Amino acid sequence: MEKILVHACCAHCLGKLLAGLGAEPAAYAPVVYWGNPNIHPLIEWRRRLKAVKMLAERAKLPLIADETYGLVEFCRAVHGHEAAPERCARCYALRLGRAAKAARGAGCRVFTSTLVTSRHQDHALIRAAGEAAGAAEGVEFLYRDWRAAEADGDLVEMLYHQQYCGCIFSEYDRFKDTTTHLWPAR
Ligand code: SF4
């Protein structure tokens, strides 16, 4: 069975991706990879990493985790390009570049990413970034539109579900118009 490195940014998207991968005609043996310098702040990054670890354990899948909190690296990558979609294109390139390198290091000829399960991401940009990263490392980026895939409920049960994409800019966009208070108004 061919090994495939699966870049994962959260447990629920990983569940969707595994469902999509399981329906492929070719049989793959997934190796989960965590490397997400775009997730902020630190506690959010830890919550998502913990959930991905728990899912990998439940699914009995190997996990390669780069546990460096990459805030500075992310800020440098997007500096001067803070508005989407330019920011996101750089973010995809950063993460998929790491994933492609990890795929080569792990002996995987193919890699993919949970980004392709998201209804909120730019799939054309993801595909371009994945293919460029793959070409640079001599591995193939498997693109599929798995937006409609559904995770196995048992695999993702009770696992942390994030409310924004990842970076501090997306956290602002998600909550700036809410009326949520930290405590009830007097
Ligand atoms: S919104 Fe998401 S994809 Fe775009 S830069 Fe932020 S974390 Fe990356």
Boltz pocket constraint, residues with backbone or C-beta under 6 A from the ligand:
constraints:
  - pocket:
      binder: B
      contacts: [[A, 38], [A, 39], [A, 84], [A, 87], [A, 88], [A, 89], [A, 91], [A, 92], [A, 165], [A, 166], [A, 167], [A, 168], [A, 169], [A, 170]]
      max_distance: 6.0
